[in-house]
Amino acid sequence: MITDKNMMDIIRIEGKKHKISQEEMALKLGVSRTAINKWYKGEYFPTITNYVKMCEILGLTILVENTNR
């Protein structure tokens, strides 16, 4: 199971691979660079909407599994 921390680690690593700075990610999402920094450090976590936007920016796919069967 992927946690918020795992997801942000993946996004942070992919951001580095794509050479997208925290400032650039913040501008694309319409949030502050400080917010991005806190998300990357695991102090806070983004909304699901911002997770999806970051994944779109980085070309990542999110698969959701329904575990309530």
N, C-alpha and C positions, 0 to 999 in steps of 0.2 A: 504494500500500500504506500502510495506517495503522500507525504505530508507537505504542509505549506513550506517548511524549511527545505525539504528535498526539491520541491518545485522551484523555489527561488534560487537554489544552488544551480539547477539546470539552466534557468533563465540567465543568471549571472555569467556562467561559463559560456553559453551560446552568445551572449552579448559581446563578450571579449573576442570570441572567434569571428564574429561579424564586424568587429571594431566599432561597436555602437557604445558611445560613452553614456554615463549616467545622465549627463546634461541633455544629450540628444534623445535618450529614451524619455526623459521627463517632458521635453518639448513635444514629442510625438503623442504622449499620453495626456498632456495638459495638466501635469502635476509638477510639484517642485522637485529639484534635484535632491533636496533633503529627504523627501518622501522616498524616492528611489533608493537612496543610500540606506535608509532605515529598513526598507524591504530587503535589500541585499544582505544586510547584517542580521536579519531575523528579529529585529526589534518590533516591527509591525509587519503586517501582511496586506497585500492589495485586495481589492474587491475581486470577485470572480470576473467582472467586466474587464478590469485592468489586467488580470491574468490572461484572458482571451486576447486582448489587444497586444500584449507583449508577445504572446506566442505567434500572432499574425505577423508582427513586425519581424520576428526572428525566423519565420517559416516553420514553426513547430506545430505539431498536431496534438490536440488534447483528446484522449479517449476516456469516456465516462462509463463506468460499469455500475449497473443497478444492483446493489447487494441486498435489497429488500424483497427478495423473492421467496 
